[in-house]
Amino acid sequence: MKKNKIALQFISFGLIVLSFIACDNDYASLKSDVLNSDIATNFDILSEKGYNVTTYTKALTPVQTNLLGLTTLGIYDDAYGRTTSSFVTQLTPSTYSPTFGDEARVDSVVVTIPYFSTATGIDEDGNTTYSLDSVISKGENYNNIKLRIFENNYFIRNFDPSGGFNEGQAYFSDKTSTTETISTTALEGSEFTFVDYDEMGSNMFVVDNEIDINDKGYSLKDVNNLDENGDKTLLSNESPGIRIMLEPSFWENKILAKEGDAVLSNLNNFTEYFRGLYFKAETVNDDGSFLVLNTTSSNNANITIYYSKLTESTTDDAELRDNSTYVLTFGSNKINFFENDFTLPINDGDATNGDSRIYLKGGEGAIAGIKLFDGFDTDEGISNFDKFRNDFVNLENNKFESSKRLVNEANLVFYVDREQLDLLNEDPDNEPNRLYLYDAQNKTPLVDYYLDAANTNLPSFSRIRHLGPLQRVEDETDADYEKGIKYKLKITEHINNLLLRDSTNVELGLAVSLNVNIEDPSISFSQSKVKTDDDLNLTVPIGSVLSPRGTILYGNNVTDQDESKRVYLEIYYTEPNY
């Protein structure tokens, strides 16, 4: 199985730090098991899928990319073209008003950002083996990226000065806020030099900026303490991730030299003084990988300054020194920036008549609007939604009184435009495994989402009754590939709410998702804003902002030739046969 086929499979255990309450899915099909043809001879089990469904593409302008919780970095290529993701982050000191000691000097500076990974076993040498859950790359092997790190000179605000009281500042994927543009000059201050050290850690030399992306862990060893064989002693074994060393003079002047200064006394002073780092991704040989990084882990994601100082007992001996560290973690204020070079343009669809194709793309890409029971029934002289309700329930004063039919199951089915994806040479492993269906008006999941079981350890198997994973078949020409065919999204309880509880027939939204678990508003941030003048309430799910993946689905306004692939809503129901 290809490495990128398992990418993002287990990401939620590092991503979600709060507990989920898994609902009992016995309630997932209201009244669906009350009657069936084996035990009730006076009832028929029937199905229909001739309901009006209108689907259309919503092309996204820049999307809000702060307050995401996760960070993305790197290069992603698919049928739509190329996306390059970079980010800027504030830093948070581990302690304030530090005392570094006499004649303190920096020995080394290490930047560490772990990947999301899963331990898979132990190799023959006793080393832990891993699979990477948050690296998306083309082909069998991970592709390296070039990474440039700059001192950021742009001040990232917490609150919007043009907004209401305590309204948070929104930053967008095109390097803008609600009031200004973030200049490249401000982001790209002093550039840091990557270095390494010889075996004994005494001689430093400059290295290139290429990040070797692999699934190997690494060992940290103490150059100051040797064992009886003269080898460096082992400090710890670490899981895979980005680990680079920076030339130390900047940090000695920026941090250690400010001992006793107010700039190190509290977070406000520090973030004004040192505004953070800008991580800029570039290709290596016109290729690269896309990384979802665990920058929220304060224990493992940080900049560690290793320094030495004269000992307290013998400050007159310059050779006798104590070793210490000062740690800077990645602050809560982080902003991702996306550069899209799309060869397949994405345009807004027809919200009235619907589209023949739905274009879904994560990041600053596209989502879809879905209208169930859309339109007007001219024969009945009522809307299609009212006709649907009249067929299933008895109403009194437009309120539910009793049922004519019992809904057993309702599925919304989308077919993948396999022909178009193949013409665009889309790698089947790039196809999104999960889509997220939601209430676009209220920006919340459907009730079926809450009544389905959540799996926090394996998000690819979480809420799979409601948000069915991509159904695949083996490629006839290449057994290594399984191509996507369709998605089946179960919305039984949403339909029952429309019938039995007089819920509003709101427009639904459809988007690709990095991880369906993070769409739960009770444990995650709200949806991200979309920068637009004509629809100030348009938002996009966070899982879609974080995912670079995309696909093409058949819509409702298809030709006769594609009629069999038209999106449809199918309802299985029970009704009396007398």
MIMI-44588 format. One record per residue: x, y, z of N, C-alpha, C in turn; residue in three letters. Coordinates in steps of 0.001 Angstrom, whole numbers, plus 500000, padded with zeros to 6 digits. Atoms other than C-alpha are relative to their C-alpha. Example, Ala and Ser with C-alpha at 12.3 -4.5 7.8 and 13.67 -1.06 7.14 Angstrom:
BEGIN
500890498810500000512300495500507800500900501200500000ALA 499180498810499940513670498940507140499230501090500730SER 
This chain:
BEGIN
500846498807500000500000500000500000500880501242500000MET 499172498812500116501319503428499124499993500769501317LYS 499876499302498726502570505579501954498960501094500158LYS 500949498909499851500322508484501182498561499520500072ASN 501348500531499888497321506190501200499556499950501450LYS 500350500022498584497490506028504976500186501357500638ILE 499804498664499438498252509715505367498701500505500589ALA 501117499395499282495938511426507842499038498980500597LEU 500931501002499500494430508118509003499827500097501511GLN 500074500058498546495241508503512668500262501354500652PHE 499546498678499569495746512257513018499297500516501248ILE 500792499354498960493062512917515605500553499819501398SER 499547500178498635494889511500518627500950501108500418PHE 499201498838499631497330514411518496499240501273499772GLY 500768498825500407494843516793516989498944500384501002LEU 501112499740499108491961516441519414500454499752501431ILE 499513500128498636492942517100523012498877499891501005VAL 501138500157499117489467517018524441499280498700499683LEU 500688501289500173487320513927524878498700500169499239SER 501286500048500690484412513020522648499023499169500836PHE 501045500839499419481131511691523944499352499241498862ILE 500527500812501105480222508839521640498545499650500287ALA 501431500251499809476479508648521214499664498560499626CYS 500467501348500300474674505349521189499309500006498653ASP 500555499933501347474011504727517513498774499125499823ASN 501276500710500110470991502561518320498882500943499589ASP 501026499026500335469058505791517825500216500609498621TYR 499633499348501254470594506538514434498951499860498915ALA 501056500139500993467554505341512476498656500011500718SER 501228499848499261464438506678514109498884499182499360LEU 501125500839500428461612504123513823500364499056498856LYS 499646500809501156463639502252511175499813498509500250SER 500113501416499700463404498917512991498635499624500581ASP 501310500292499425459817499199514141499246498991499161VAL 500734500860500915458404497512511067500913499513498897LEU 499341500500501189459820495299508389499137498912499382ASN 500863500903500758458407492928505806499920498604500583SER 500024501344499434459258489825507823498984499861501130ASP 500866500098498831457090490704510817498680500730499818ILE 501234499241500204454407492953509340499485499747498591ALA 500524500331501325452281491649506492499077501070499446THR 500882498933500471450054494728506297500748501276499642ASN 499178498839500315452946497053505523500979499641498897PHE 499021500173501070455230497502502521501244500825500298ASP 498737499273499912458905498482502598500343500479498600ILE 499827499418501327459430500847499664501152500990500004LEU 498965498965500110461985503315498368499707500880498800SER 500106499043501095462014506386496187501276500824499955GLU 498857499104500126464825508516494814499763501060498923LYS 500322498978500991463009510958492551499827501376500598GLY 500157498711499332463300513871494977500935501045499395TYR 499216498933500606464545517205493728501167500387500899ASN 498775499589499311468138517917494777500763500938499074VAL 499220499034500781469956521022493548501368500157500647THR 498636499902499482473730521101493929500809500943499126THR 499206499051500768476160523809492919501307500327500724TYR 498673499696499476479783524848493406500050501412500562THR 499711498686499423480781527711495686501513500183500012LYS 498560499730500036484243528899494685500360500922501157ALA 499618499238498820486064530284497694501019501079499668LEU 498979498966499951487887533556497959500889499676501204THR 499130500338498866490616533738500661499217499622501258PRO 500660500537498812489684531811503806500808500341501243VAL 499339499704498727490453532533507440500895498832500395GLN 499044501072499708493545530605508495500705500176501339THR 499515500001498616494275531689512061498980499278500869ASN 500845500735499046492824529846515061499579498629499477LEU 500333501319500534492911526547513174500365498871500957LEU 499550501051499096494642524624515946501155499191499437GLY 498924500715500669496865522857513408500687500920499008LEU 499227499207500943499451524120510956500374499132498814THR 499586500731501197500157523085507376501201500675499359THR 498762499511500607503386523446505438500359499093498835LEU 499473500824501074504610522298502056499316500202498666GLY 500429499947501397503649521540498474499008498870499736ILE 500987501025500344500576519709497159499573500177498549TYR 500418499996501397499795518799493539498860499009499807ASP 501080500916500361496537517327492263499378500470498699ASP 500655499683501267494060517628489397499745501491499830ALA 500275498562500068493428521271490265501257500828499741TYR 498760499254500137497081522321490199500826499894501262GLY 499065500021498864499550523263492935499562500973501085ARG 500184499153498824499045524624496437501279499976500814THR 498836499872499127501966525914498498499546500637501301THR 500426499523498688501402526391502224501213500393500836SER 498990499513499066503580528479504556499273500565501218SER 500679499459498818502903529894508017500911500913500804PHE 499305499124499059503854532579510526499452499710501385VAL 500428500326498650503734532009514258500671500901501026THR 499394499367498843504268533921517461500684498932500844GLN 499306500897499086506499532402520135499654500369501437LEU 500316499787498590505856531987523855501140499479500859THR 498904500473499139508710531834526402499517499023501058PRO 500345500968498953508753528965528875499978500668501373SER 499963499245498746509606531377531718500252501464499688THR 499795498560500162509651535125532172501029500497501012TYR 498932499414499180512369537339533669501050498949500360SER 499041501079499728514927534536533304501342500535500478PRO 498614499732499625518356534495534895500874498964499303THR 499218500935500798520805532984532454501339499643500645PHE 498744500289499326523929533203534635501165500804499442GLY 498804499250500382527432534614534346500592499479498697ASP 499350500299501281529011534756530896499249498909499220GLU 500813500995500721526129532802529369500225500145498498ALA 499860499994501449526590531845525743499222498831499394ARG 500807501024500671524465529899523287500914498983499335VAL 499249501071500643525854526540522226499303499521498726ASP 500754500433501178523091525515519808498543500396500170SER 501435499689500015519493526285518831499317498963499124VAL 500662501091500711517143523471517781498517500311499838VAL 501424499882500306513762523819516062499440498595499808VAL 500602501330500083511568520751516556498499500137499772THR 501446500072500244508118520163515047499678498561499620ILE 500289501411500318506811516571515211498922499864498941PRO 501104500396500864504733514966512509498972499260500866TYR 500917500960499419501585513123513440500416498626499480PHE 499511501317500407502799509546513418499461498935500939SER 500456501148499210501889506099514687501115498970500076THR 499016501063499834504326503582516132499417498696499477ALA 500506501219500634503983500386514106500704498735500456THR 499290501201499564506537498043515688501436500304500347GLY 498575499901499674510194497378516441500783499285498906ILE 499206500642501038512809496666513775501037499069500617ASP 499035501002499525515623494102514006501105500606500846GLU 498985499334499176517926496699515598499427500538501299ASP 500622499535498769515450497437518369499447501410499916GLY 500513498644500159514349500785516928498504499978499698ASN 501430499887500275510712501844516880499770500418498554THR 500364499622501368509188501993513400498679500767500037THR 501161499107500001506519504526512449499363500045498617TYR 500648499554501229503951505369509820499604501454500209SER 500317498580499902503407509053509083498543500210499621LEU 501430499814500192499792510089509400499656501390499480ASP 500314498622500373500108513699508324500919500528498909SER 499155499603501124502383513717505285499360499483498721VAL 500588500375501285500832513745501815501051500229498930ILE 498952499907501002503269513015499010499614499166498792SER 500259500767501215503180511750495461500899498774499939LYS 499185501179500222504353508249494673500281499225501265GLY 499680500895498903505869505625496908500791500688501106GLU 499082499402499048508386507902498611499567501408500366ASN 500245498629499587508139511123500580500945500926499243TYR 499194499024500722509370514143498647500414501127500939ASN 499488498964499120511567516651500429499496501373499588ASN 500285498605500288510848520363500666501178500857500449ILE 499050499009499525513069523388501030499277500895500986LYS 500609499179498962512358525357504180500890501197500302LEU 499297498778499606513349528959504804499285500590501213ARG 500564499451498768512842530507508250500513501430500175ILE 499669498584499850512753534264508819499505500510501352PHE 500579499257498880512320536575511780498816500795499461GLU 501196499267500401508792537921511444499973501363500662ASN 500087498646499458508397541671511863498578500551499994ASN 501401499562499996504603541812511489499368499643501341TYR 500636500263498711502651542160514735498633499361499787PHE 501260500734500119499846539570514923499095500415501155ILE 500914499501498980496874541064516756499040498908500476ARG 501031500886499467494441539230519013498596500478499635ASN 501327499441500198491519541588518394499980500909498781PHE 500201499200501201490119543385515369499682501432500400ASP 500254498613499601490429547167515858498794500613499297PRO 501152499474500737487662547723513289498709499274500344SER 501172500799499661485288545169514829499369500426501301GLY 500679499724498749483058545044517853500892499710501193GLY 499246500184498765484162544822521461500452498551500132PHE 499400501321499820486518541885521958499790499063498812ASN 500121500836501187485949540655518380501388499571499545GLU 498697500519500379488837538420517406500407500429498602GLY 499469499628501315491077539366514510500032498787499088GLN 499949501057501009490614537252511397501127500292499023ALA 498950499914501015493615536632509150499698498971498922TYR 500424500801501132493244535143505697501186499418499232PHE 498992500788500707495095532795503394500790500800498975SER 499295499183500999496139535617501003500872501066500645ASP 499145499067499263498251537417503662499305501342500238LYS 500738498792499656495545539890504625499244499775501302THR 500960500027498899493440540761507641498761500734499519SER 501192499259500386490091542510507667500308501452499683THR 499693498581500180491895545855507549501270500282499219THR 498714499692500616495310545443505942500605498775499331GLU 499225501057500653497740543430503833501310499813500752THR 498728500314499351500707541667505409501067499956498916ILE 499000499908501062503719542602503317501043498898500126SER 498921500986500011506378540116502305501216500535500742THR 498861499388499309508967542565503622499877499826501504THR 500196500158498561507422542384507097500195498554500430ALA 499875501418499655507273538590507061501443499516499888LEU 498656500505500263510733538033505651501041500979500525GLU 498941499212499379512995539774508129501334499293499840GLY 498703500685500064516405538336508942499777498509499764SER 500123501431500275516781534842507464501018499226500825GLU 499143500811499146518216532127509670500801499005499166PHE 499110500958500653521117529925508621499890498650500695THR 500054501353499453520784526159509067501418499482500175PHE 498651500493499709523814524513510672499928498579500538VAL 499862501297499344525041521186511989501348500006500710ASP 498782500082499209527860520055514266500691498666499737TYR 499281501250500177530567517444514079499628499021501102ASP 500376501084499105530396514203516032500140500381501473GLU 499777499605498614531746515795519210499278501281500364MET 500759498785499721529586518905518877500840501231500195GLY 499108498861499761532566521236518869500140500905498791SER 499834499199501209532725522410515240498669500117499254ASN 501267499729500684529745524040513519500254500243498518MET 499878499741501426529206524066509751498615500225499411PHE 501261499636500642526493525427507443499503498837499146VAL 500624501033500829524047522991505793498902500647499160VAL 501051499434500849521399523456503110498644499943500717ASP 501323499852499381517724524147503817499025498898499603ASN 500883501073500426516365520877502451499588499140501195GLU 500532500827498908514111519009504881499816498579499499ILE 500090501415500369514561515255504613498779499407500691ASP 501239500515499435511026513970505116500039498475499962ILE 499952501457499930511040510360506319499225499527501223ASN 500764500580498896509340508007508740500900499437501090ASP 499054500482498994512420507444510896499979500902501226LYS 499795499224498791512609508518514490501472500351500134GLY 498607499621499803515813509979515846500336499978501489TYR 499522500085498622517935509756518985500721501288500378SER 499295498846499465519069512695521088501087499504500957LEU 498869500450499184522522512247522641500714501190500618LYS 499326498959499230524535514242525151501485500023499637ASP 498591499907500409527865515429523717500897500302501189VAL 499191499639498834528995516536527180500207498835500956ASN 499855501166499142528632513116528775500237498771499136ASN 499635501173500782530391510117527266499959498759500884LEU 500019501232499230530002506517528304501408499425500080ASP 498675500600499785532868504146529131500710499684498692GLU 499394500236501309533436503529525425500328501289499258ASN 499740498723500637533727507229524692498891500459499075GLY 501137499611500831530341507387522961499061500928500770ASP 500972499097499382527738510070523612498864499202500627LYS 501062500714499296525111508987526102498633500374499411THR 501341499807500565521504508580524964499131500781500973LEU 500942499227499202519070511187526220498574499511499793LEU 501359500461500275515868510077524473499872499606498536SER 500365500339501373514367508510521350498721500750499649ASN 501120499147500386511979510784519490499328499479498737GLU 500767500387501185509247510174516907500369500916498830SER 499589499212501171509644511522513324499462501426500041PRO 500409498607500071509449515219512676501078500858499384GLY 499001499031500454511246518329511506500903500322501185ILE 499037499625498965514400518896513535501197500629499314ARG 498914499259500639516849521565512420500708500867501042ILE 499226499141499115519582523605514075500329501309499291MET 499790498668500539520027527332513574501290500607500551LEU 498785499289499576523154529468513733499671500821501250GLU 500437499526498676523201530663517396500177501488500298PRO 499678498628499602524456534277517304498752500877500134SER 501229499213499917521000535772516619499331499807501356PHE 500715500320498784519536534020519641500739500474501241TRP 499225499476498876522355535033521920499738501494500175GLU 500255498558499931521767538688521037498535500306500286ASN 501433499724499874517959538451520895499450499599501359LYS 500573500534498762517365536455524070500953500145501181ILE 499123500004498827520357535938526366500476501389500367LEU 499506498651499718521602539506526021498943500886500643ALA 501084499192499435518204540763527237499636499582501428LYS 500252500353498606518465539251530715499806501283500831GLU 500314498838499178516879541712533142499214501080499271GLY 500740499009500784515197543663530324498501499711500088ASP 501455500151499909511432544283530409499430499168498862ALA 500541500748501151511055542605527018499839498515500309VAL 500135501399499605511448539215528738499157499828501256LEU 500704500053498717509225540048531709498574499479499898SER 501367500510500156505785539129530279499719499771498523ASN 500306500396501376504086537833527144499727501203499105LEU 500302498831500836502790541196525903501271500701499555ASN 498734499344500352506235542769526033500802499145499023ASN 499193500881500839507827539718524458499476499958498569PHE 500551500100501360505437539447521495500125501313499239THR 499735498734500679505920543142520763501469500090499597GLU 498559499961500246509700542739520961500435498988498944TYR 499643501080500922510032539396519137498695499468499426PHE 501322500226500563507114538977516755499822498623499369ARG 500173501381500419507759535388515835500832499618498802GLY 499257500575501111508981533272512931499066499754498816LEU 500725500293501234507883532856509320500650498796499340TYR 499532501240500622508228529345507852499498499982498562PHE 500360499924501418508277529468504046500441498727499281LYS 499719501246500708508037526279501969500296500270498536ALA 499665499931501418509629525871498544500246498587499488GLU 499830501324500601509977522969496131501471499579499976THR 498697500583500299512955520666495668499852499257498678VAL 500128500573501352513383519791491978498545500029499535ASN 501383499774500411509872521175491382499068498943500564ASP 500848500999499351508333518706493816500004500264501500ASP 500035499826498559507485518411497482498914499173500641GLY 501035500674499228505204517052500202499220501040500785SER 500869499125499214502357518573502187499922499431501406PHE 499917500457498621502677518373505978498920500651500846LEU 500867499481498943500095518739508719500783499841501299VAL 499024500010498914502197519694511732499344500188501364LEU 500510499972498631501614519237515435500667501139500768ASN 499367498853499341502640522745516479499361500331501338THR 500665499719498728500253522673519444500614499236501163THR 499397500813498943502359520169521384501123500781500683SER 499004499173499314504205522300523952501210499192500439SER 498880500828499559506355519346525011500947499656498856ASN 499188500483501102507591518417521548500234501019498893ASN 499853498991501039507092521448519257500523501291500634ALA 499422498825499356509419524270520225501314500403499348ASN 498627499584500282512637526205519752500747499937501328ILE 499233500168498773515138525112522389501379500632499836THR 498688499348499980518132527328523124500862499284501041ILE 499057500654499100520967525278524604501147500976500277TYR 498948499036499667523400527490526494500791499505501209TYR 499159500342498854526181527249529027500359501282500755SER 499657498862499132527245529505531892501053499548500994LYS 499032500345498956529949529661534513499287499373501187LEU 500616500636498842529268527438537480499955500980501162THR 500137499102498852528146529092540698501172499865500959GLU 498945500240499012530983527535542704501349500549499553SER 498672499573500472533950528440540496499836500882498770THR 500217499084501123533077531432538327501297500511499407THR 498716499552500529536783532077537861500608499007499010ASP 499488501015500917537253528925535781499115499958498763ASP 500805499893501223536012529582532222499766498650499347ALA 500171501315500598536408525903531331498951499168500718GLU 500954500754499206534057524736534048498646500697499914LEU 501257499320500297530547525508532894498813499058500213ARG 501251500743499889526967524424533572499210500146498703ASP 500831499972501206524596523578530743498537500173500383ASN 501398499754499718521013524766530598499252500238498689SER 500817499758501194518125525396528191498985501105500274THR 501108499045499953515591528112527439499104499661498817TYR 500914500535501013512491527008525524498970501037499592VAL 501055499171500568510191528972523230499026499081499269LEU 501003500821500677506953527234522226499290500842498939THR 500762499302501034504776528077519248498717500549500618PHE 501140499351499375502148530578520341498686499624499362GLY 501331500314500529498409530312519801499703500788498730SER 500213499200501209498583533022517120500885499488498872ASN 499318500535501188499536531192513921499107500261498794LYS 500769499735501214498474532059510375500616499208498857ILE 499551500684501216498686529835507307499756500875498778ASN 500154499290501271499191531320503843500033498980498871PHE 500073500914501137498208529521500633500280500756498711PHE 499788499502501362499526530184497149499498498931499044GLU 500600500949500939497350528485494539500443500302498574ASN 499698499909501425498603527870491018499150498940499313ASP 500957500970500509495511526186489612500006499963498471PHE 500147500201501445495485524750486094498556499659499640THR 501427500239500180491829523786486559499257501078500778LEU 500661498894499288489951527005487358498714499535500679PRO 501238500283499278487108526909489881499126501243499952ILE 500926498883500110484082529118489200498739499727500802ASN 501271500157499307480865529764491081498992499303499100ASP 500991500739500759478046527482490027498664500724499926GLY 501347499476500199474369528028489248499142499594501198ASP 500737500306498780472551528263492575498527499747499741ALA 501422500173500309469146528283490863499713498654499356THR 500244501229500755469362525392488415500919498845500388ASN 499039501023499646472308523523489840501031499786498903GLY 498881500238500916475505522334488152500027498545499544ASP 499780501369500461476395519309486091501130499336500782SER 498886500518499212479586518932488142500173500867501246ARG 499676499295498759480477519862491709501513499919500190ILE 498555499958499811484071520970492245500280500277501473TYR 499651499876498586485300520396495792501507500033500137LEU 498562499856499821488746521533496865500264500637501354LYS 499671499474498689490243522086500308500827501258499923GLY 499239498754499940492111525164501471499192501145499439GLY 500673498904500691491280528241499418499491499473498669GLU 500472500714501180489324526088497000498529500171499739GLY 501431499941500282485606525295496796499239499035500887ALA 500955500865499320482673523854498706498758499919499110ILE 501220500113500802479171523008497490498788500351500833ALA 501300499773499392475648524136498269499037498924499537GLY 500950501074500303472865521521498419498620500416500491ILE 501382499689499651469119522212498361499150498752499785LYS 500872501165500074466851519278499153498559500431499730LEU 501407499737500338463293519181497751499843501401499409PHE 499977498666500580464078522259495720498937500123498907ASP 500893499731501116461631523844493302498524499950500366GLY 501459499865499847457873523916492780499292498923499182PHE 500795501005500690455354521211491866498794500700499366ASP 501053499260500687453131522840489230498673499245500008THR 501233500774499988450630519966489229499248500167501319ASP 500621499886498681450001520236492970499802501452500418GLU 500085498583499635450476524006493102500643500322501325GLY 499274499773498751452802523714496091501479499726499757ILE 498568500251500121456529523565496686500276498514500083SER 499608501410499922458329520247496303500195499550501444ASN 499840500360498592459121520347500006498652499749500658PHE 501326500210499427455464520737500958499373498715499466ASP 500524501253500557454538517901498595500642498797500698LYS 499305501078499291457167515689500238499389499796501386PHE 500582500125498660455752516430503683498590499416499928ARG 501369500513500126452185515792502527499978498512499688ASN 499934501422500325453230512405501176500330499136501227ASP 499483500798498887454766511327504490499259500216501313PHE 500626499720498704452809513004507301498679500730499806VAL 501210499191499922449429514439508202500311501269500776ASN 499697498711499400449608518125509042498721500670500477LEU 501091499166499525447361520358511062500583501363500333GLU 499437498656499881448018524100510819501493499982499694ASN 498617500137500479451233523138509010500928499399501052ASN 499224500667498970452379521176512077499746498491499918LYS 500116501458500033453012517440512328498887499514500923PHE 501052500607499186449989515472513541500196498491500111GLU 499802501452499993450598511852512495500724499601498711SER 499220500475501144452628509748510053499139499198499035SER 500553500863501037451482508270506783501019498918499624LYS 498901500908500308454871506682506131501078500173501072ARG 498890499945499040457757505834508465501316499909499242LEU 498704499985500679461225506731507225500950499027500690VAL 499036500968499469463616503814507687501436500454499788ASN 498632499588500328466665505259505982499955501002498849GLU 499899499010501075467606508237503820501473500215499682ALA 498611499871500425470809508480501800500124501024498874ASN 499646499067501062472284511287499741501252499446499335LEU 498938500733500694474519509737497077500618500882498909VAL 499243499241500994477218511482495022500954499065499270PHE 499064500781500810479104509838492158501207500858499628TYR 498758499339500407482719510729491389500057500052498474VAL 499787499900501448483411512030487884501339499344499683ASP 498793500798500209485910509277487240500674500359498679ARG 499440499712501315486348510173483571500821501286500019GLU 499279498736499978487357513772484239501266499922500860GLN 498821500146499150489718512882487090501090499206499303LEU 499013500793500725491397510259484937500650500818498877ASP 499437499147501057491817512745482071501002500997500570LEU 499094499063499333493500515095484553501143499289500712LEU 498923500815499412495805512241485665500042500110501517ASN 500049499937498545494630512476489247500437498677500617GLU 499590501173499244496387510065491576498823499573500885ASP 501139500423499172493575507989493159500248500147501496PRO 499708499836498583495380508206496477499792501426500475ASP 500254498614499639494846511973496370498531500288500256ASN 501417499740499837491079511628496384499630500021501483GLU 500365499930498578489537512703499705499185498800500431PRO 500713501169499504488422509719501716498685500363500665ASN 501198499591499282485825511717503636499524501365499522ARG 500653498716500227483374514514502889499190500346501242LEU 500758499535498843481578516613505488498752500720499513TYR 501298499420500335477864517424505091499482500732501230LEU 500347499191498832476506520198507316498889500990499685TYR 501019498959500086473823522799507956500722501310499678ASP 499255498818500422475160525749505958499449501280500613ALA 500585498793499424472745528252507481500459500212501433GLN 499634499900498579473554527509511120501441499600500268ASN 498577500337499912477125526311510431500255498894501034LYS 499899501085499033476617523125512427499855498657499293THR 500244501333500564476673519372511788498507499682499998PRO 501370500490499963473419517592511020499817499123501236LEU 500265500808498815471717515652513813500580498602499849VAL 499425501334500226472945512407512209501450499934500448ASP 498589499945499581476508513510512994500118499672501489TYR 499922500202498555475830513573516728499529498614500414TYR 500543501314499642473950510264516704500823498845499452LEU 499104501031500512476748508399514962501191499878500945ASP 498903500259499068479645506854516867501285500665499533ALA 498720499359500297482881508841517026501144499074500385ALA 498788500763499716486253507112516867501160500990500018ASN 498969498974499878488915509463518200501384499486499649THR 498693500560500332491813507086517566500171499752498510ASN 499959500274501436490938506193513987498929500833499310LEU 501031499134500579489119509149512424499493499534498654PRO 500492500525501274488905507368509080498838499041500197SER 501110500905499680486477504996510820499021500664500964PHE 500883499262499106484648507706512762498775500493499242SER 501281499521500548480976508517512058499786499518498560ARG 500047500516501370481029506253509019498593499618499557ILE 501381500244500419477286505535509074499424501252499354ARG 500515498729500518476454509181508517500835500497498829HIS 499100499460501020479485510350506516500785498849499385LEU 499380501194500566480226507261504481501284500302499257GLY 498727499782500695483840507000503275499862499778498494PRO 499974500197501447484689507058499586500003498513499673LEU 500048501394500444483702503754498011500889499856498773GLN 498982500158501040486506502487495787499880498629499330ARG 499852501274500695487065499762493216501417499926499452VAL 498639500189500493490337498286492021500114500455498551GLU 499752499541501361491775499929488921500287498794499097ASP 499830501135500909491564497534485974501401499918499420GLU 498677499980500628494977498623484653501143500019501010THR 498943499916499000496876499000487945499441499538501339ASP 500537500586498774496183496761490936500421500759501248ALA 499560499221498850498070499178493231499042501141500318ASP 500911498878499819495312501757492811498576499510500208TYR 501435500195499851491730501782494021499341501352499767GLU 500571498728500407489728504488492315498650500231500670LYS 501239499632499355486896506352493967498819499954499051GLY 501210500136500805483368505688492717498881500907500522ILE 501100499195499485480855507330495071500105500156501515LYS 500173499773498571480022508699498517498515499830500326TYR 501383500130499531476858507693500395499912500593501398LYS 500131499273498739475877510083503176498604499764500562LEU 501283500358499401473137508874505503499453501181500798LYS 500603498834499351470782511652506618498596499662500502ILE 501314500471499554467883509654508100499391500927501045THR 500553499185498923467507511761511227499749501435499557GLU 500270498672500552467780515011509292498644500014499294HIS 501294500102500688464844513891507132498869499854501003ILE 501031500139498978462874512783510183499747501300500740ASN 500196498689499369463468516173511760499140500909499139ASN 500809499179500902461992517841508687498535499593500054LEU 501369500505500016458914515627508890499323500076501366LEU 500633500203498705458278515046512574500161501174500947LEU 499706498930499041459751518088514276499939501380499370ARG 500225498723500680458928520799511758501271500823499885ASP 498740499284500182462590521667511242499987500745498667SER 499888499215501227463470524259508641500837499254498974THR 499262500666501074464589522862505306501126500918499522ASN 498893499089500276467887524746505329500867499462498865VAL 499005500424500981470493524677502586501136499294500721GLU 498890500757499437473235522168503263501296500380499304LEU 498688499787500582476943522484502637500745498686499899GLY 499192501201500193479398519875501399501440500422499766LEU 498593499631500105483182520046501783500874498784500235ALA 499031501032499640486243517829501860500389500211501457VAL 499648499885498591487455517119505377501311499289500291SER 498767500619499522490848516460506883499682498912501015LEU 500351500899498906489195514737509841498602500388500467ASN 501376499645499682485446514589510455499797500272501482VAL 500161499765498567485957514609514234500122501477500361ASN 499759498615499598487173518198514304498871500934499591ILE 501117499142500379483917519466512817499001500176501144GLU 500908499888498858482170519004516179500235501334500700ASP 499772498675499415481671522589517440500154499975501512PRO 499868500051498549481582521417521052501444499828500444SER 498613500216499595485270520583521002500980500722499083ILE 499117499346500955486652522615518101499582501448499832SER 500339498622500299486686526170516860498799500045499060PHE 501082499836500955483801527550514858500562499960498586SER 499533500020501378483944527521511079500774501273499668GLN 499166498872500400486399529812509329499237500927499062SER 500638499013500866485274533000507642500575499916498591LYS 499552499867501382485495533525503904500007501486499670VAL 499842498576500300486733536909502700499215500342498732LYS 500865499676501125483911538155500494499157501212500334THR 500811498798499803481901541338500020498506499734499850ASP 501409500201500316478641539856498752499304498983500899ASP 500602500967499074478088537107501357500807500018501286ASP 499200499788498800479351538269504710499873498853500995LEU 500203501106499071478033535137506442500579498681499485ASN 499455501239500547479794532588504210501190499543500840LEU 498898500599499249482041530264506194500335498653499378THR 499545501292500517483931527049505517500460499153501182VAL 499560500852498890484531524049507816501523499991500141PRO 498562499978499730487945524010509465500697498803499361ILE 499388501179500611488614520481508239500259500177498524GLY 499788499722501424488270521744504664501146500973499801SER 498884499053500100490664524645505259501331499272500156VAL 498755500701499714493278522233506591500366498959498949LEU 499729501046500984492931519657503813500314500597498638SER 499718499525501358494561520237500413499275499204498927PRO 500543500936500982492601517441498736498812500580499243ARG 501126499559500806489998517857496025499434498852499187GLY 500628500995500854487596515907493854498974500683499108THR 501050499509500886484935516324491152498846499002500054ILE 501177500847499869481404514966491627498959500399498952LEU 501145499685500852478380514729489379498962500759500817TYR 501055499245499356475691517266490224498629499560499532GLY 501371500345500392471993517410489422499681500358498549ASN 500356499483501325472000519274486090500835499308498924ASN 499146500783500890473575516473484061499275499749498680VAL 500568500362501294473040515417480453499352498620500093THR 500626501327500028470991512364479501501036498889500041ASP 498934500998500033474252510524478907500502499673501408GLN 499490500185498634475234511021482573498884499821501018ASP 501152500078499094471763510473484023500212498993501126GLU 499798501038498983472842507342485883500930500455501111SER 499052499509498990475468509377487785499474501241500727LYS 500579498810499363473148512210488834499929499815501524ARG 500165500053498547473213513035492554498543499710500323VAL 501389500299499650470140511630494262499844499799501505TYR 500413500306498633468329511373497567499051498814499938LEU 500844501198499968466900507918498226499470499803501408GLU 500637500195498698464409507329501038499318498629500020ILE 500668501266499748463436503880502286498953500237501091TYR 501071499718499053460098503928504076499026498839500076TYR 501044501000499777457311501785505431498640500686499961THR 501352499456500019453618502390504665498990498849499973GLU 501033501048500030450358500443505075499698499591498562PRO 500316500487501340449449498263502073498514499739499806ASN 501443500171500155445678498379502581499357501298499531TYR 
